[in-house]
Amino acid sequence: CQKNFIGPGLDVPAPDMGTGAREMAWIKDTYEQFNYKDIDSQACVTGKPVHAGGIRGREEATGLGVYYGIREFLNYPSVYEKLGLSK
């Protein structure tokens, strides 16, 4: 088994197309089996379900970030001018 491809201080995989919280939990469990002395082993992946050490709000975080980014962007009057909009 090759080591040091993923880990809390190396590379932290996240869910992508075709993977989700379930797969991240599998990876975390496997990592913990091989690195049982690592006290930060739960941080080896992100996107885990809450019951496996994940955080609440993870699925909504990206969309919420986009919302806040657009909201702040629209606070600039020059944006409204360029788009031909009025406040």
PDB file with one MODEL, atoms N, CA, C and O in Angstrom:
MODEL        1
ATOM      1  N   CYS A   1       0.839  -1.187   0.000  1.00  0.00           N
ATOM      2  CA  CYS A   1       0.000   0.000   0.000  1.00  0.00           C
ATOM      3  C   CYS A   1       0.883   1.249   0.000  1.00  0.00           C
ATOM      4  O   CYS A   1       1.721   1.416   0.886  1.00  0.00           O
ATOM      5  N   GLN A   2       0.702   2.104  -0.965  1.00  0.00           N
ATOM      6  CA  GLN A   2       1.463   3.343  -0.999  1.00  0.00           C
ATOM      7  C   GLN A   2       0.840   4.343  -0.042  1.00  0.00           C
ATOM      8  O   GLN A   2      -0.377   4.365   0.141  1.00  0.00           O
ATOM      9  N   LYS A   3       1.666   5.158   0.561  1.00  0.00           N
ATOM     10  CA  LYS A   3       1.178   6.097   1.563  1.00  0.00           C
ATOM     11  C   LYS A   3       1.500   7.533   1.179  1.00  0.00           C
ATOM     12  O   LYS A   3       2.268   7.805   0.257  1.00  0.00           O
ATOM     13  N   ASN A   4       0.883   8.435   1.923  1.00  0.00           N
ATOM     14  CA  ASN A   4       1.130   9.875   1.803  1.00  0.00           C
ATOM     15  C   ASN A   4       0.601  10.500   0.522  1.00  0.00           C
ATOM     16  O   ASN A   4       1.173  11.468   0.021  1.00  0.00           O
ATOM     17  N   PHE A   5      -0.497   9.949  -0.014  1.00  0.00           N
ATOM     18  CA  PHE A   5      -1.162  10.595  -1.139  1.00  0.00           C
ATOM     19  C   PHE A   5      -2.241  11.551  -0.645  1.00  0.00           C
ATOM     20  O   PHE A   5      -2.445  12.620  -1.221  1.00  0.00           O
ATOM     21  N   ILE A   6      -2.934  11.158   0.434  1.00  0.00           N
ATOM     22  CA  ILE A   6      -3.935  12.030   1.035  1.00  0.00           C
ATOM     23  C   ILE A   6      -3.654  12.114   2.526  1.00  0.00           C
ATOM     24  O   ILE A   6      -2.949  11.278   3.091  1.00  0.00           O
ATOM     25  N   GLY A   7      -4.211  13.125   3.144  1.00  0.00           N
ATOM     26  CA  GLY A   7      -4.074  13.279   4.584  1.00  0.00           C
ATOM     27  C   GLY A   7      -4.368  14.699   4.992  1.00  0.00           C
ATOM     28  O   GLY A   7      -4.411  15.592   4.146  1.00  0.00           O
ATOM     29  N   PRO A   8      -4.572  14.927   6.290  1.00  0.00           N
ATOM     30  CA  PRO A   8      -4.928  16.261   6.774  1.00  0.00           C
ATOM     31  C   PRO A   8      -3.933  17.348   6.373  1.00  0.00           C
ATOM     32  O   PRO A   8      -4.329  18.491   6.146  1.00  0.00           O
ATOM     33  N   GLY A   9      -2.663  17.013   6.284  1.00  0.00           N
ATOM     34  CA  GLY A   9      -1.658  18.017   5.933  1.00  0.00           C
ATOM     35  C   GLY A   9      -1.136  17.900   4.523  1.00  0.00           C
ATOM     36  O   GLY A   9      -0.209  18.620   4.153  1.00  0.00           O
ATOM     37  N   LEU A  10      -1.709  17.005   3.713  1.00  0.00           N
ATOM     38  CA  LEU A  10      -1.209  16.782   2.357  1.00  0.00           C
ATOM     39  C   LEU A  10      -2.205  17.213   1.306  1.00  0.00           C
ATOM     40  O   LEU A  10      -2.125  18.319   0.770  1.00  0.00           O
ATOM     41  N   ASP A  11      -3.131  16.345   1.020  1.00  0.00           N
ATOM     42  CA  ASP A  11      -4.158  16.597   0.014  1.00  0.00           C
ATOM     43  C   ASP A  11      -5.472  16.106   0.599  1.00  0.00           C
ATOM     44  O   ASP A  11      -5.568  14.956   1.026  1.00  0.00           O
ATOM     45  N   VAL A  12      -6.472  16.953   0.623  1.00  0.00           N
ATOM     46  CA  VAL A  12      -7.755  16.629   1.243  1.00  0.00           C
ATOM     47  C   VAL A  12      -8.813  16.516   0.150  1.00  0.00           C
ATOM     48  O   VAL A  12      -9.318  17.534  -0.322  1.00  0.00           O
ATOM     49  N   PRO A  13      -9.156  15.289  -0.261  1.00  0.00           N
ATOM     50  CA  PRO A  13     -10.166  15.110  -1.307  1.00  0.00           C
ATOM     51  C   PRO A  13     -11.546  15.612  -0.884  1.00  0.00           C
ATOM     52  O   PRO A  13     -11.886  15.615   0.299  1.00  0.00           O
ATOM     53  N   ALA A  14     -12.319  16.028  -1.859  1.00  0.00           N
ATOM     54  CA  ALA A  14     -13.686  16.492  -1.640  1.00  0.00           C
ATOM     55  C   ALA A  14     -14.600  15.798  -2.638  1.00  0.00           C
ATOM     56  O   ALA A  14     -14.127  15.312  -3.665  1.00  0.00           O
ATOM     57  N   PRO A  15     -15.899  15.738  -2.359  1.00  0.00           N
ATOM     58  CA  PRO A  15     -16.824  15.106  -3.299  1.00  0.00           C
ATOM     59  C   PRO A  15     -16.828  15.831  -4.646  1.00  0.00           C
ATOM     60  O   PRO A  15     -16.649  17.047  -4.711  1.00  0.00           O
ATOM     61  N   ASP A  16     -17.031  15.078  -5.697  1.00  0.00           N
ATOM     62  CA  ASP A  16     -17.065  15.628  -7.038  1.00  0.00           C
ATOM     63  C   ASP A  16     -18.137  14.873  -7.813  1.00  0.00           C
ATOM     64  O   ASP A  16     -18.960  14.183  -7.212  1.00  0.00           O
ATOM     65  N   MET A  17     -18.140  14.992  -9.113  1.00  0.00           N
ATOM     66  CA  MET A  17     -19.122  14.287  -9.937  1.00  0.00           C
ATOM     67  C   MET A  17     -19.015  12.787  -9.688  1.00  0.00           C
ATOM     68  O   MET A  17     -17.938  12.203  -9.810  1.00  0.00           O
ATOM     69  N   GLY A  18     -20.134  12.173  -9.339  1.00  0.00           N
ATOM     70  CA  GLY A  18     -20.152  10.742  -9.131  1.00  0.00           C
ATOM     71  C   GLY A  18     -19.765  10.288  -7.740  1.00  0.00           C
ATOM     72  O   GLY A  18     -19.808   9.094  -7.443  1.00  0.00           O
ATOM     73  N   THR A  19     -19.389  11.217  -6.887  1.00  0.00           N
ATOM     74  CA  THR A  19     -19.082  10.871  -5.494  1.00  0.00           C
ATOM     75  C   THR A  19     -19.866  11.795  -4.585  1.00  0.00           C
ATOM     76  O   THR A  19     -20.350  12.844  -5.010  1.00  0.00           O
ATOM     77  N   GLY A  20     -19.983  11.400  -3.349  1.00  0.00           N
ATOM     78  CA  GLY A  20     -20.732  12.209  -2.396  1.00  0.00           C
ATOM     79  C   GLY A  20     -20.285  11.902  -0.982  1.00  0.00           C
ATOM     80  O   GLY A  20     -19.190  11.386  -0.759  1.00  0.00           O
ATOM     81  N   ALA A  21     -21.141  12.225  -0.036  1.00  0.00           N
ATOM     82  CA  ALA A  21     -20.822  12.056   1.376  1.00  0.00           C
ATOM     83  C   ALA A  21     -20.516  10.597   1.720  1.00  0.00           C
ATOM     84  O   ALA A  21     -19.627  10.323   2.525  1.00  0.00           O
ATOM     85  N   ARG A  22     -21.243   9.671   1.120  1.00  0.00           N
ATOM     86  CA  ARG A  22     -21.024   8.245   1.406  1.00  0.00           C
ATOM     87  C   ARG A  22     -19.601   7.825   1.038  1.00  0.00           C
ATOM     88  O   ARG A  22     -18.921   7.159   1.819  1.00  0.00           O
ATOM     89  N   GLU A  23     -19.163   8.214  -0.147  1.00  0.00           N
ATOM     90  CA  GLU A  23     -17.812   7.845  -0.589  1.00  0.00           C
ATOM     91  C   GLU A  23     -16.742   8.524   0.261  1.00  0.00           C
ATOM     92  O   GLU A  23     -15.698   7.932   0.534  1.00  0.00           O
ATOM     93  N   MET A  24     -16.993   9.748   0.675  1.00  0.00           N
ATOM     94  CA  MET A  24     -16.036  10.439   1.535  1.00  0.00           C
ATOM     95  C   MET A  24     -15.924   9.746   2.888  1.00  0.00           C
ATOM     96  O   MET A  24     -14.838   9.670   3.463  1.00  0.00           O
ATOM     97  N   ALA A  25     -17.047   9.241   3.396  1.00  0.00           N
ATOM     98  CA  ALA A  25     -17.023   8.487   4.656  1.00  0.00           C
ATOM     99  C   ALA A  25     -16.233   7.194   4.482  1.00  0.00           C
ATOM    100  O   ALA A  25     -15.498   6.797   5.386  1.00  0.00           O
ATOM    101  N   TRP A  26     -16.371   6.537   3.343  1.00  0.00           N
ATOM    102  CA  TRP A  26     -15.600   5.314   3.081  1.00  0.00           C
ATOM    103  C   TRP A  26     -14.100   5.614   3.079  1.00  0.00           C
ATOM    104  O   TRP A  26     -13.307   4.889   3.681  1.00  0.00           O
ATOM    105  N   ILE A  27     -13.730   6.689   2.396  1.00  0.00           N
ATOM    106  CA  ILE A  27     -12.312   7.061   2.335  1.00  0.00           C
ATOM    107  C   ILE A  27     -11.795   7.369   3.736  1.00  0.00           C
ATOM    108  O   ILE A  27     -10.711   6.927   4.117  1.00  0.00           O
ATOM    109  N   LYS A  28     -12.578   8.130   4.502  1.00  0.00           N
ATOM    110  CA  LYS A  28     -12.168   8.477   5.870  1.00  0.00           C
ATOM    111  C   LYS A  28     -11.978   7.223   6.711  1.00  0.00           C
ATOM    112  O   LYS A  28     -10.980   7.097   7.421  1.00  0.00           O
ATOM    113  N   ASP A  29     -12.923   6.300   6.638  1.00  0.00           N
ATOM    114  CA  ASP A  29     -12.823   5.064   7.416  1.00  0.00           C
ATOM    115  C   ASP A  29     -11.581   4.263   7.039  1.00  0.00           C
ATOM    116  O   ASP A  29     -10.890   3.736   7.910  1.00  0.00           O
ATOM    117  N   THR A  30     -11.301   4.174   5.746  1.00  0.00           N
ATOM    118  CA  THR A  30     -10.125   3.442   5.286  1.00  0.00           C
ATOM    119  C   THR A  30      -8.853   4.140   5.737  1.00  0.00           C
ATOM    120  O   THR A  30      -7.914   3.485   6.189  1.00  0.00           O
ATOM    121  N   TYR A  31      -8.812   5.463   5.618  1.00  0.00           N
ATOM    122  CA  TYR A  31      -7.645   6.225   6.066  1.00  0.00           C
ATOM    123  C   TYR A  31      -7.406   6.000   7.561  1.00  0.00           C
ATOM    124  O   TYR A  31      -6.270   5.799   7.990  1.00  0.00           O
ATOM    125  N   GLU A  32      -8.483   6.035   8.348  1.00  0.00           N
ATOM    126  CA  GLU A  32      -8.341   5.846   9.793  1.00  0.00           C
ATOM    127  C   GLU A  32      -7.826   4.442  10.137  1.00  0.00           C
ATOM    128  O   GLU A  32      -7.092   4.279  11.112  1.00  0.00           O
ATOM    129  N   GLN A  33      -8.200   3.438   9.352  1.00  0.00           N
ATOM    130  CA  GLN A  33      -7.700   2.084   9.605  1.00  0.00           C
ATOM    131  C   GLN A  33      -6.193   1.995   9.399  1.00  0.00           C
ATOM    132  O   GLN A  33      -5.500   1.294  10.136  1.00  0.00           O
ATOM    133  N   PHE A  34      -5.690   2.705   8.397  1.00  0.00           N
ATOM    134  CA  PHE A  34      -4.254   2.677   8.122  1.00  0.00           C
ATOM    135  C   PHE A  34      -3.471   3.667   8.978  1.00  0.00           C
ATOM    136  O   PHE A  34      -2.265   3.505   9.162  1.00  0.00           O
ATOM    137  N   ASN A  35      -4.142   4.690   9.503  1.00  0.00           N
ATOM    138  CA  ASN A  35      -3.482   5.753  10.271  1.00  0.00           C
ATOM    139  C   ASN A  35      -4.156   5.932  11.623  1.00  0.00           C
ATOM    140  O   ASN A  35      -4.532   7.044  11.993  1.00  0.00           O
ATOM    141  N   TYR A  36      -4.306   4.844  12.351  1.00  0.00           N
ATOM    142  CA  TYR A  36      -5.060   4.865  13.599  1.00  0.00           C
ATOM    143  C   TYR A  36      -4.418   5.722  14.690  1.00  0.00           C
ATOM    144  O   TYR A  36      -5.094   6.072  15.658  1.00  0.00           O
ATOM    145  N   LYS A  37      -3.146   6.066  14.566  1.00  0.00           N
ATOM    146  CA  LYS A  37      -2.485   6.916  15.565  1.00  0.00           C
ATOM    147  C   LYS A  37      -2.614   8.403  15.246  1.00  0.00           C
ATOM    148  O   LYS A  37      -2.261   9.242  16.075  1.00  0.00           O
ATOM    149  N   ASP A  38      -3.104   8.734  14.078  1.00  0.00           N
ATOM    150  CA  ASP A  38      -3.235  10.130  13.638  1.00  0.00           C
ATOM    151  C   ASP A  38      -4.468  10.755  14.289  1.00  0.00           C
ATOM    152  O   ASP A  38      -5.596  10.397  13.951  1.00  0.00           O
ATOM    153  N   ILE A  39      -4.257  11.686  15.220  1.00  0.00           N
ATOM    154  CA  ILE A  39      -5.395  12.287  15.927  1.00  0.00           C
ATOM    155  C   ILE A  39      -6.217  13.198  15.026  1.00  0.00           C
ATOM    156  O   ILE A  39      -7.351  13.534  15.369  1.00  0.00           O
ATOM    157  N   ASP A  40      -5.674  13.604  13.888  1.00  0.00           N
ATOM    158  CA  ASP A  40      -6.386  14.460  12.934  1.00  0.00           C
ATOM    159  C   ASP A  40      -6.954  13.663  11.761  1.00  0.00           C
ATOM    160  O   ASP A  40      -7.263  14.237  10.717  1.00  0.00           O
ATOM    161  N   SER A  41      -7.091  12.360  11.922  1.00  0.00           N
ATOM    162  CA  SER A  41      -7.466  11.515  10.782  1.00  0.00           C
ATOM    163  C   SER A  41      -8.822  11.865  10.186  1.00  0.00           C
ATOM    164  O   SER A  41      -9.038  11.634   8.997  1.00  0.00           O
ATOM    165  N   GLN A  42      -9.747  12.419  10.977  1.00  0.00           N
ATOM    166  CA  GLN A  42     -11.051  12.786  10.411  1.00  0.00           C
ATOM    167  C   GLN A  42     -10.937  13.918   9.392  1.00  0.00           C
ATOM    168  O   GLN A  42     -11.849  14.123   8.591  1.00  0.00           O
ATOM    169  N   ALA A  43      -9.839  14.644   9.418  1.00  0.00           N
ATOM    170  CA  ALA A  43      -9.644  15.757   8.494  1.00  0.00           C
ATOM    171  C   ALA A  43      -9.021  15.315   7.173  1.00  0.00           C
ATOM    172  O   ALA A  43      -8.600  16.163   6.386  1.00  0.00           O
ATOM    173  N   CYS A  44      -8.951  14.007   6.909  1.00  0.00           N
ATOM    174  CA  CYS A  44      -8.316  13.528   5.678  1.00  0.00           C
ATOM    175  C   CYS A  44      -9.182  13.765   4.442  1.00  0.00           C
ATOM    176  O   CYS A  44      -8.664  13.768   3.326  1.00  0.00           O
ATOM    177  N   VAL A  45     -10.498  13.966   4.620  1.00  0.00           N
ATOM    178  CA  VAL A  45     -11.400  14.288   3.511  1.00  0.00           C
ATOM    179  C   VAL A  45     -12.412  15.320   3.991  1.00  0.00           C
ATOM    180  O   VAL A  45     -12.651  15.465   5.189  1.00  0.00           O
ATOM    181  N   THR A  46     -12.991  16.020   3.052  1.00  0.00           N
ATOM    182  CA  THR A  46     -14.077  16.934   3.369  1.00  0.00           C
ATOM    183  C   THR A  46     -15.348  16.400   2.709  1.00  0.00           C
ATOM    184  O   THR A  46     -15.281  15.554   1.817  1.00  0.00           O
ATOM    185  N   GLY A  47     -16.489  16.890   3.143  1.00  0.00           N
ATOM    186  CA  GLY A  47     -17.739  16.457   2.544  1.00  0.00           C
ATOM    187  C   GLY A  47     -18.329  15.202   3.159  1.00  0.00           C
ATOM    188  O   GLY A  47     -19.191  14.554   2.564  1.00  0.00           O
ATOM    189  N   LYS A  48     -17.860  14.860   4.358  1.00  0.00           N
ATOM    190  CA  LYS A  48     -18.391  13.680   5.045  1.00  0.00           C
ATOM    191  C   LYS A  48     -19.781  13.986   5.598  1.00  0.00           C
ATOM    192  O   LYS A  48     -20.120  15.151   5.809  1.00  0.00           O
ATOM    193  N   PRO A  49     -20.595  12.942   5.836  1.00  0.00           N
ATOM    194  CA  PRO A  49     -21.868  13.179   6.515  1.00  0.00           C
ATOM    195  C   PRO A  49     -21.611  13.589   7.968  1.00  0.00           C
ATOM    196  O   PRO A  49     -20.549  13.306   8.521  1.00  0.00           O
ATOM    197  N   VAL A  50     -22.578  14.249   8.569  1.00  0.00           N
ATOM    198  CA  VAL A  50     -22.430  14.742   9.948  1.00  0.00           C
ATOM    199  C   VAL A  50     -22.094  13.599  10.893  1.00  0.00           C
ATOM    200  O   VAL A  50     -21.232  13.759  11.758  1.00  0.00           O
ATOM    201  N   HIS A  51     -22.750  12.449  10.753  1.00  0.00           N
ATOM    202  CA  HIS A  51     -22.502  11.334  11.670  1.00  0.00           C
ATOM    203  C   HIS A  51     -21.105  10.742  11.529  1.00  0.00           C
ATOM    204  O   HIS A  51     -20.681   9.958  12.377  1.00  0.00           O
ATOM    205  N   ALA A  52     -20.382  11.108  10.466  1.00  0.00           N
ATOM    206  CA  ALA A  52     -19.022  10.604  10.257  1.00  0.00           C
ATOM    207  C   ALA A  52     -17.981  11.690  10.480  1.00  0.00           C
ATOM    208  O   ALA A  52     -16.841  11.558  10.034  1.00  0.00           O
ATOM    209  N   GLY A  53     -18.364  12.763  11.166  1.00  0.00           N
ATOM    210  CA  GLY A  53     -17.415  13.834  11.460  1.00  0.00           C
ATOM    211  C   GLY A  53     -17.525  15.037  10.550  1.00  0.00           C
ATOM    212  O   GLY A  53     -16.695  15.943  10.622  1.00  0.00           O
ATOM    213  N   GLY A  54     -18.539  15.064   9.688  1.00  0.00           N
ATOM    214  CA  GLY A  54     -18.744  16.215   8.809  1.00  0.00           C
ATOM    215  C   GLY A  54     -19.425  17.358   9.540  1.00  0.00           C
ATOM    216  O   GLY A  54     -19.744  17.245  10.724  1.00  0.00           O
ATOM    217  N   ILE A  55     -19.646  18.448   8.841  1.00  0.00           N
ATOM    218  CA  ILE A  55     -20.280  19.614   9.459  1.00  0.00           C
ATOM    219  C   ILE A  55     -21.624  19.902   8.808  1.00  0.00           C
ATOM    220  O   ILE A  55     -21.840  19.625   7.628  1.00  0.00           O
ATOM    221  N   ARG A  56     -22.517  20.466   9.610  1.00  0.00           N
ATOM    222  CA  ARG A  56     -23.835  20.854   9.081  1.00  0.00           C
ATOM    223  C   ARG A  56     -23.658  22.027   8.114  1.00  0.00           C
ATOM    224  O   ARG A  56     -22.811  22.895   8.323  1.00  0.00           O
ATOM    225  N   GLY A  57     -24.456  22.039   7.070  1.00  0.00           N
ATOM    226  CA  GLY A  57     -24.421  23.145   6.119  1.00  0.00           C
ATOM    227  C   GLY A  57     -23.448  22.958   4.980  1.00  0.00           C
ATOM    228  O   GLY A  57     -23.330  23.843   4.133  1.00  0.00           O
ATOM    229  N   ARG A  58     -22.756  21.858   4.926  1.00  0.00           N
ATOM    230  CA  ARG A  58     -21.748  21.624   3.890  1.00  0.00           C
ATOM    231  C   ARG A  58     -22.359  21.656   2.498  1.00  0.00           C
ATOM    232  O   ARG A  58     -21.779  22.243   1.585  1.00  0.00           O
ATOM    233  N   GLU A  59     -23.515  21.036   2.322  1.00  0.00           N
ATOM    234  CA  GLU A  59     -24.115  20.973   0.987  1.00  0.00           C
ATOM    235  C   GLU A  59     -24.613  22.334   0.520  1.00  0.00           C
ATOM    236  O   GLU A  59     -24.635  22.608  -0.680  1.00  0.00           O
ATOM    237  N   GLU A  60     -25.008  23.175   1.446  1.00  0.00           N
ATOM    238  CA  GLU A  60     -25.529  24.494   1.085  1.00  0.00           C
ATOM    239  C   GLU A  60     -24.417  25.537   0.937  1.00  0.00           C
ATOM    240  O   GLU A  60     -24.651  26.614   0.389  1.00  0.00           O
ATOM    241  N   ALA A  61     -23.227  25.229   1.414  1.00  0.00           N
ATOM    242  CA  ALA A  61     -22.161  26.224   1.509  1.00  0.00           C
ATOM    243  C   ALA A  61     -21.787  26.856   0.167  1.00  0.00           C
ATOM    244  O   ALA A  61     -21.622  28.073   0.090  1.00  0.00           O
ATOM    245  N   THR A  62     -21.654  26.063  -0.877  1.00  0.00           N
ATOM    246  CA  THR A  62     -21.243  26.612  -2.172  1.00  0.00           C
ATOM    247  C   THR A  62     -22.289  27.576  -2.722  1.00  0.00           C
ATOM    248  O   THR A  62     -21.960  28.681  -3.153  1.00  0.00           O
ATOM    249  N   GLY A  63     -23.551  27.151  -2.704  1.00  0.00           N
ATOM    250  CA  GLY A  63     -24.620  28.022  -3.197  1.00  0.00           C
ATOM    251  C   GLY A  63     -24.747  29.294  -2.379  1.00  0.00           C
ATOM    252  O   GLY A  63     -24.989  30.372  -2.922  1.00  0.00           O
ATOM    253  N   LEU A  64     -24.583  29.163  -1.079  1.00  0.00           N
ATOM    254  CA  LEU A  64     -24.662  30.335  -0.213  1.00  0.00           C
ATOM    255  C   LEU A  64     -23.507  31.293  -0.489  1.00  0.00           C
ATOM    256  O   LEU A  64     -23.682  32.511  -0.460  1.00  0.00           O
ATOM    257  N   GLY A  65     -22.332  30.740  -0.754  1.00  0.00           N
ATOM    258  CA  GLY A  65     -21.179  31.573  -1.104  1.00  0.00           C
ATOM    259  C   GLY A  65     -21.403  32.337  -2.401  1.00  0.00           C
ATOM    260  O   GLY A  65     -21.028  33.504  -2.509  1.00  0.00           O
ATOM    261  N   VAL A  66     -22.012  31.684  -3.385  1.00  0.00           N
ATOM    262  CA  VAL A  66     -22.334  32.348  -4.647  1.00  0.00           C
ATOM    263  C   VAL A  66     -23.327  33.482  -4.399  1.00  0.00           C
ATOM    264  O   VAL A  66     -23.173  34.580  -4.935  1.00  0.00           O
ATOM    265  N   TYR A  67     -24.341  33.210  -3.587  1.00  0.00           N
ATOM    266  CA  TYR A  67     -25.339  34.234  -3.257  1.00  0.00           C
ATOM    267  C   TYR A  67     -24.674  35.459  -2.627  1.00  0.00           C
ATOM    268  O   TYR A  67     -24.915  36.588  -3.055  1.00  0.00           O
ATOM    269  N   TYR A  68     -23.842  35.234  -1.618  1.00  0.00           N
ATOM    270  CA  TYR A  68     -23.185  36.368  -0.951  1.00  0.00           C
ATOM    271  C   TYR A  68     -22.248  37.116  -1.890  1.00  0.00           C
ATOM    272  O   TYR A  68     -22.149  38.342  -1.834  1.00  0.00           O
ATOM    273  N   GLY A  69     -21.559  36.367  -2.758  1.00  0.00           N
ATOM    274  CA  GLY A  69     -20.669  37.026  -3.717  1.00  0.00           C
ATOM    275  C   GLY A  69     -21.424  37.924  -4.678  1.00  0.00           C
ATOM    276  O   GLY A  69     -20.998  39.051  -4.930  1.00  0.00           O
ATOM    277  N   ILE A  70     -22.540  37.446  -5.220  1.00  0.00           N
ATOM    278  CA  ILE A  70     -23.347  38.255  -6.143  1.00  0.00           C
ATOM    279  C   ILE A  70     -23.956  39.437  -5.412  1.00  0.00           C
ATOM    280  O   ILE A  70     -23.984  40.548  -5.940  1.00  0.00           O
ATOM    281  N   ARG A  71     -24.445  39.206  -4.200  1.00  0.00           N
ATOM    282  CA  ARG A  71     -25.039  40.295  -3.421  1.00  0.00           C
ATOM    283  C   ARG A  71     -24.022  41.420  -3.194  1.00  0.00           C
ATOM    284  O   ARG A  71     -24.348  42.595  -3.359  1.00  0.00           O
ATOM    285  N   GLU A  72     -22.804  41.060  -2.820  1.00  0.00           N
ATOM    286  CA  GLU A  72     -21.773  42.076  -2.580  1.00  0.00           C
ATOM    287  C   GLU A  72     -21.356  42.755  -3.878  1.00  0.00           C
ATOM    288  O   GLU A  72     -21.119  43.963  -3.902  1.00  0.00           O
ATOM    289  N   PHE A  73     -21.266  41.982  -4.957  1.00  0.00           N
ATOM    290  CA  PHE A  73     -20.900  42.536  -6.259  1.00  0.00           C
ATOM    291  C   PHE A  73     -21.909  43.593  -6.702  1.00  0.00           C
ATOM    292  O   PHE A  73     -21.542  44.616  -7.280  1.00  0.00           O
ATOM    293  N   LEU A  74     -23.170  43.332  -6.424  1.00  0.00           N
ATOM    294  CA  LEU A  74     -24.220  44.267  -6.831  1.00  0.00           C
ATOM    295  C   LEU A  74     -24.301  45.507  -5.943  1.00  0.00           C
ATOM    296  O   LEU A  74     -25.127  46.385  -6.192  1.00  0.00           O
ATOM    297  N   ASN A  75     -23.477  45.595  -4.931  1.00  0.00           N
ATOM    298  CA  ASN A  75     -23.421  46.799  -4.098  1.00  0.00           C
ATOM    299  C   ASN A  75     -22.643  47.929  -4.767  1.00  0.00           C
ATOM    300  O   ASN A  75     -22.676  49.062  -4.287  1.00  0.00           O
ATOM    301  N   TYR A  76     -21.947  47.642  -5.863  1.00  0.00           N
ATOM    302  CA  TYR A  76     -21.180  48.667  -6.565  1.00  0.00           C
ATOM    303  C   TYR A  76     -22.073  49.369  -7.593  1.00  0.00           C
ATOM    304  O   TYR A  76     -22.618  48.717  -8.485  1.00  0.00           O
ATOM    305  N   PRO A  77     -22.224  50.673  -7.476  1.00  0.00           N
ATOM    306  CA  PRO A  77     -23.063  51.412  -8.433  1.00  0.00           C
ATOM    307  C   PRO A  77     -22.591  51.263  -9.886  1.00  0.00           C
ATOM    308  O   PRO A  77     -23.408  51.286 -10.807  1.00  0.00           O
ATOM    309  N   SER A  78     -21.289  51.114 -10.090  1.00  0.00           N
ATOM    310  CA  SER A  78     -20.776  50.989 -11.461  1.00  0.00           C
ATOM    311  C   SER A  78     -21.305  49.725 -12.143  1.00  0.00           C
ATOM    312  O   SER A  78     -21.444  49.696 -13.365  1.00  0.00           O
ATOM    313  N   VAL A  79     -21.593  48.707 -11.381  1.00  0.00           N
ATOM    314  CA  VAL A  79     -22.138  47.478 -11.947  1.00  0.00           C
ATOM    315  C   VAL A  79     -23.527  47.749 -12.522  1.00  0.00           C
ATOM    316  O   VAL A  79     -23.851  47.299 -13.621  1.00  0.00           O
ATOM    317  N   TYR A  80     -24.341  48.486 -11.775  1.00  0.00           N
ATOM    318  CA  TYR A  80     -25.683  48.821 -12.258  1.00  0.00           C
ATOM    319  C   TYR A  80     -25.614  49.662 -13.526  1.00  0.00           C
ATOM    320  O   TYR A  80     -26.409  49.475 -14.446  1.00  0.00           O
ATOM    321  N   GLU A  81     -24.667  50.582 -13.570  1.00  0.00           N
ATOM    322  CA  GLU A  81     -24.509  51.434 -14.765  1.00  0.00           C
ATOM    323  C   GLU A  81     -24.166  50.590 -15.982  1.00  0.00           C
ATOM    324  O   GLU A  81     -24.763  50.750 -17.047  1.00  0.00           O
ATOM    325  N   LYS A  82     -23.185  49.677 -15.816  1.00  0.00           N
ATOM    326  CA  LYS A  82     -22.748  48.857 -16.937  1.00  0.00           C
ATOM    327  C   LYS A  82     -23.842  47.916 -17.418  1.00  0.00           C
ATOM    328  O   LYS A  82     -23.917  47.604 -18.607  1.00  0.00           O
ATOM    329  N   LEU A  83     -24.687  47.465 -16.503  1.00  0.00           N
ATOM    330  CA  LEU A  83     -25.771  46.562 -16.862  1.00  0.00           C
ATOM    331  C   LEU A  83     -27.042  47.278 -17.297  1.00  0.00           C
ATOM    332  O   LEU A  83     -27.994  46.646 -17.755  1.00  0.00           O
ATOM    333  N   GLY A  84     -27.054  48.596 -17.153  1.00  0.00           N
ATOM    334  CA  GLY A  84     -28.230  49.371 -17.516  1.00  0.00           C
ATOM    335  C   GLY A  84     -29.393  49.182 -16.561  1.00  0.00           C
ATOM    336  O   GLY A  84     -30.556  49.276 -16.955  1.00  0.00           O
ATOM    337  N   LEU A  85     -29.071  48.915 -15.300  1.00  0.00           N
ATOM    338  CA  LEU A  85     -30.100  48.691 -14.282  1.00  0.00           C
ATOM    339  C   LEU A  85     -30.187  49.886 -13.332  1.00  0.00           C
ATOM    340  O   LEU A  85     -29.281  50.719 -13.282  1.00  0.00           O
ATOM    341  N   SER A  86     -31.268  49.959 -12.595  1.00  0.00           N
ATOM    342  CA  SER A  86     -31.388  50.991 -11.563  1.00  0.00           C
ATOM    343  C   SER A  86     -31.688  50.299 -10.234  1.00  0.00           C
ATOM    344  O   SER A  86     -32.304  49.234 -10.194  1.00  0.00           O
ATOM    345  N   LYS A  87     -31.243  50.922  -9.163  1.00  0.00           N
ATOM    346  CA  LYS A  87     -31.445  50.343  -7.836  1.00  0.00           C
ATOM    347  C   LYS A  87     -32.823  50.564  -7.325  1.00  0.00           C
ATOM    348  O   LYS A  87     -33.147  50.135  -6.218  1.00  0.00           O
TER     349      LYS A  87
ENDMDL
END
